[in-house]
Amino acid sequence: MQDDYNNGRSVETNRQNYIILYIIVAILLLAGLIFLFKSSLFEENTVNAKILKDQIYLNEDLVYSDNTKGASKWLWEFGNGERATTQNGVYRFNKPGAYIVRVTVNGKLQQQFPIDVKDTVAAPIKDTLITINGPTQGIVNEEVRLEAQGNARILEWSFGETGRVDVKGPTALYTYHSPGIYTVRLNTDNSLRQVIHRIRITNPDSALVNTLVAPGEGERKVVDDIRAHLQAIANGADFNNHYYYLVNKYFCGDERVSVNLDANGDTKQTDLYSYCMRLTFGGGVNIDEAQVTLRPKSNCSSLLTVKQHSATSAQGIKRSR
């Protein structure tokens, strides 16, 4: 009888233990399900999207991207009616203002970004004016010299004969092989526009006659005009203004025309450009005479003859007398 009682009590105890075990397992399963559900729900409602900057200018790109886990479909709305369906990209607004950029991932997950688009402030335009100094006329097979005036890092010259860049740098030397009217183009890295210069190239005269200009009334005006501009260069006036005036008016753009120079009794020969450049460094030079030799049937000169003296030498001569 006692054994039956004990056996019954043992069975009841085991039953209770099993019930407790079942309850513990059920609680653990329920907790696991709740954890999985919450984790799935959390991940499902989290969008991992971003924009690079929330304040941009009109001429600046809005950079956007999304790295949402499991994403396969995107819709970006930029707050102005325009959209994009790429995962990552850039967008540029065409009007300033405040916008709300919204991304929808997989058709249901959303995230919003406030964007402030500011009007572009125009930077002050730096003075980048580039000009060309040089002759407007030249002769076939004779070198033409052009110079760029202004600040630029890159200077590329196209002289219009080859169809390509011919020379690089501030000073350009070029020899034309055919007569014609050419457009010289100068491209720079900071000029607001392409700089152009037109030059007329002619065939050389078949013969040169060394006819010295006689100092008549008309010729005297020419001689005095040349002497006055040379004297201005010697006195430190603007070099380009006076030099290119002489080159273009009397020498048909030929800067290498010969110069016979008589300076304080010493004679030598040089070219026009070198002579005028030396004038700027001579100091106290007085131009006494300046005559030219003309080409036949032409107003262009083939030779310049100059007689000059320095002021210091003249004073020394007077004192010695």
Secondary structure, 3 states (H helix, E strand, C coil): CHHHHHHHHHHHHHHHHHHHHHHHHHHHHHHHHHHHHHHHHHHHCCCCEEECCCEEECCCCEEEEECCCCCCCEEEECCCCCEECCCCEEECCCCCEEEEEEEEECCCEEEEEEEEEECCCCCCCCCCCCEEECCCEEECCCEEEEEEECCCCCEEEECCCCCCCCEECCEEEEECCCCEEEEEEEEECCCCCCEEEEEEEECCCCCCCCEECCCCHHHHHHHHHHHHHHHHHHCCCCHHHHHHHHHHHHCCCCCCCEEEEEECCEEEEEEHHHHHHHHHHHCCEEEEEEEEEECCCCCCEEEEEEEEEEHHHHHHHHHHC
